[in-house]
């Protein structure tokens, strides 16, 4: 039984075209993340981001330029008493440069039981 049949969705844009579009989009993303109304939430997102960088999961780009870069929007979401950091890579156009598997077959209860047997 194959849980992920081959059903690939081709990229909508090349990386080069997404980088060209990012010149204007990056300004909008920057404006959205700098205009935070909840400073406590923004501080916690920053703290978690620094923690991820310390662990080597992300890195700090100190080049000072956005040339050739596609920004993602990172924001916090309060849920069940915790703050979860969300990275929205679709806003800058990065997601449309990737090949994705659009369909995942979820087996029925009967198929699952048959596999277990």
ChimeraX attribute file (.defattr): number of C-alpha atoms within 10 A of each C-alpha:
attribute: neighborCount
match mode: 1-to-1
recipient: residues
	/A:1	9
	/A:2	9
	/A:3	10
	/A:4	12
	/A:5	12
	/A:6	11
	/A:7	11
	/A:8	11
	/A:9	13
	/A:10	13
	/A:11	14
	/A:12	14
	/A:13	15
	/A:14	12
	/A:15	18
	/A:16	11
	/A:17	12
	/A:18	21
	/A:19	22
	/A:20	14
	/A:21	14
	/A:22	23
	/A:23	17
	/A:24	11
	/A:25	19
	/A:26	22
	/A:27	13
	/A:28	15
	/A:29	18
	/A:30	13
	/A:31	11
	/A:32	13
	/A:33	14
	/A:34	9
	/A:35	10
	/A:36	13
	/A:37	9
	/A:38	9
	/A:39	10
	/A:40	11
	/A:41	18
	/A:42	19
	/A:43	13
	/A:44	16
	/A:45	20
	/A:46	16
	/A:47	12
	/A:48	16
	/A:49	18
	/A:50	16
	/A:51	13
	/A:52	13
	/A:53	13
	/A:54	12
	/A:55	10
	/A:56	10
	/A:57	10
	/A:58	12
	/A:59	12
	/A:60	10
	/A:61	8
	/A:62	6
	/A:63	7
	/A:64	6
	/A:65	8
	/A:66	14
	/A:67	12
	/A:68	13
	/A:69	15
	/A:70	21
	/A:71	23
	/A:72	21
	/A:73	17
	/A:74	18
	/A:75	19
	/A:76	20
	/A:77	13
	/A:78	10
	/A:79	8
	/A:80	7
	/A:81	6
	/A:82	9
	/A:83	15
	/A:84	16
	/A:85	18
	/A:86	13
	/A:87	12
	/A:88	15
	/A:89	15
	/A:90	13
	/A:91	18
	/A:92	24
	/A:93	23
	/A:94	21
	/A:95	18
	/A:96	19
	/A:97	17
	/A:98	15
	/A:99	12
	/A:100	13
	/A:101	13
	/A:102	12
	/A:103	13
	/A:104	12
	/A:105	10
	/A:106	11
	/A:107	12
	/A:108	9
	/A:109	9
	/A:110	9
	/A:111	12
	/A:112	12
	/A:113	10
	/A:114	9
	/A:115	9
	/A:116	7
	/A:117	6
